[in-house]
Structure formats: C-alpha cells, structure tokens
Amino acid sequence: MEALVSTELLDGLHASPNHAVRLHKDIRARHSLGMHFATFAGSDVEASEPVAELIAAKEREKVPDFDEDGGFGIIDVGETAVVSVA
C-alpha cells in the first residue's frame, strides 16, 4: 500500500504502530485493536514488521495487552474480540 499511495494522503487516514499507541494513550482508550496489518502481499514493508513495531511501542509506553483495561492488541484474520461496553 505504501508503495502505491503517498504518505501525505495516508496521514489523515492511517496511523503507524507508534502513533497508534500514542493516540490510544492520548484519548485514554479502554481498549484498542490494530487492524489491517499484513493485508497487502508484496508490500515493501514486511508483513510482521508492524506487529513488532506495535509490541515495541506498547512496551516503551507501558501499555498492557488487549484483555486488560487500557490495553492494546491485535487479532488475526477471522478472529473476533469481545469488548465490554459497560
């Protein structure tokens, strides 16, 4: 995707793993899920790279895993996540 669309266009629509973790903290989200990583085969960016970047950003910012309050995570293709709204 990055090879096809300019960064300026994506800035308003897409967040890097590092930026996503900062956004998660800034809005004090109870839970966040990263999505559409590894979507485009043949990308210049290795499919596992965003996951590694997200894990590193979560560790650096001391953000817990998705199943904990204030947590951030990812789900696999076809997997579901249950989130309490109460």
Summary of the structure (lengths in Angstrom):
residues: 86
radius of gyration: 13.5
end to end distance: 36.5
largest distance: 41.1
contacts: 189
relative contact order: 0.20
helix: 33%
strand: 10%
